[in-house]
Amino acid sequence: MFCPACGTSAATDDRFCQQCGKPLPAVSSQVPGGSSQVGPDVSSIPPRPVSPPPVVPSGGPPPIPPPDMSYHYAPPPPSFGAPPAYSTYPPSAPPWQNVAPVAGVQLTSFGAPLARWWQRVGSMVLDTLIVAVPLAIVSAILNASFGTERTVKLLNGTYANQRTIQGPAHVVILIATAAIVGLYFSVLNGRYNGQTIGNRAPGIAVRDATTGDVIGFKRGLLRWFIRSVLYLALVLPGLLNDLFPLWDNRNQTIADKAARSVVIRLK
């Protein structure tokens, strides 16, 4: 018998070639119909080792992990002609879009219905009571506690003794009162929802005349200051300011025009 790998002669009972070491084919000793060779006995051949995974050389790119398919894909909004950014998408409708249309009510350039004159007057009366009553009570307590007694003439022509604070302390009280009233109207009409407590009763608010946004503290202060100055100028200019929306095409007062504001309905 010869080695099928290198052709070297080998004995019949040899299992491996003496020259190359390769396994030799086994010879069957009992085969019906005569002796014949069969396939090699592969039971003694050791298994082929499994090749290790390829090693990434130092400095090479790291292996790419499989994609994570556990999230839900949401397409991004279009970049061209995209709407402005909102805290929620789609954006919530402005409050004045839920106001029922009323015949004869004018609209602003941004689509909100303008407040009627009687709504503005009613809210101003309510705000005056809200601010003036507590200040009057505090003023009476201060005068009774720290004021000096003096005789004053009443409207009916009689005289009465009253205790009032005079001098620099009286000036300080006037400045503090004006600051409290100014902050009340400037902050509430200029920030947050543009509403004072009196505005909330009829459902009206102060907004920018062009965009519909709140006007901010500075413009709210300007709006209150102009109205106060007009009333200090012999009262009549202040009354004219409050009557101005009756004939103005945008229902604005003189103070509204200076602050570029309008008063709209929210309900």
Order of alpha helices (4+ residues) and beta strands (2+ residues): alpha-beta-beta-alpha-alpha-beta-alpha-alpha-alpha-beta
